[in-house]
Amino acid sequence: RGNAGSEKFQCILVDGKKNKILDILPDRKWDHLIKYFATFTRKERSRVRFFVSDMWRPYRDLAKRYFPNAEIITDKYHFIRQVTWAIESVRKELQKTMPADLRKYYKHSRSLILKRESKVKEEKRPELELMLTYNDQLRHAHWLKERFLDVCEQPKYSIQRKDFWDWIKFAEKSGIPKFEKCAETFRNWKIEILNALKYGYTN
């Protein structure tokens, strides 16, 4: 997995089964990664069953090249973050069009928009309802966010898989550019995301 430092990215290698750090590489440049993993024999690399990483394409390419028997998994945090970024973008764009007093209110209510609706405290629900009533696009974005988290929390994979594809279609037809882009990203990473849902591994 990549770890953002102040000046560059480190690559941290973790044994998920033993919950232990195996190695920390000074950066994640492709040439350095290739050189490092080439030091392991094909037999050793063939024993790796799961490869979990963030949504950085060179990691996926690396897994396909050096770990032929591994299921490649996108870390759950990173694909959920795509949805978080999308709804945050909608909220910020809405703020720009508001009078100053309302803009300030929405800015301080960011946590209400991002929080799972079922976990919003009773006394805060009127505030959330007011925000969602104010703008149709934000209300739709909030629905998409909630629906996607429902997909992630669905315990039965066969239903989860169907709901995942349904969500992508909803997002593509939403008319909200950031969610349409999110759907496109999910299609590009469909195998790795579905593996995350199926096997439940994260980093």
C-alpha positions, 0 to 999 in steps of 0.5 A: 500500500502507498503511504503519503509522506511529506515529500514522497510515497512509501510502499509498505508491505504487510502480511495481512494474515499475521498482521505484521509489516514485512518491509518498507520501501523508500518509494513506489516508483515502478522501476524500484518495485519491479527490481524489489519483487524480482528478488523473490522466486516465482515459486514464492510469488505464486504462493500469494493468494491475495494482493490488497492495495489502493487504486493506483494502477501500477500496483494492479499491473504489478500484481498481475505480473508478479503474483499470477495466482493472487486475487487482486483486491482494492482496499475498501477505504479507497473505493468508498472514498470515491463516493465521499469525494463525489458527494463532497463535490456536490456540497461544495458546489452548492455552497458557492451559490448560496447566500453567506449565512446559508453557506456558513451553515452548510460548511459546518454541517459537512459531517451530517452529509457524510455521516450514515443517515441511520447514525445521525442523532435525533436532534440533528435530523431536522438540520439534515432534512433541511439541507436535503430539502434545499437542493434536489441534486444534493438530495440525490447525491446523498441517496447515492451515498447511502445506497452505496454504503448499503451495498458495502454492508450487505452480508450476502455476496450474490446480492451485493454483486447485483446491487453494486452493478445497479448502483453503477447504473443509478450513478451513470444516469444521475446527471451528477458529473462527479457520480458519473465519473465515480461510476466510470472508475468503478467499472474500470476497477470492477474486478478488484472492488468485487473481490474486496466485497467478496473476500472482505480483506482490507489493508 
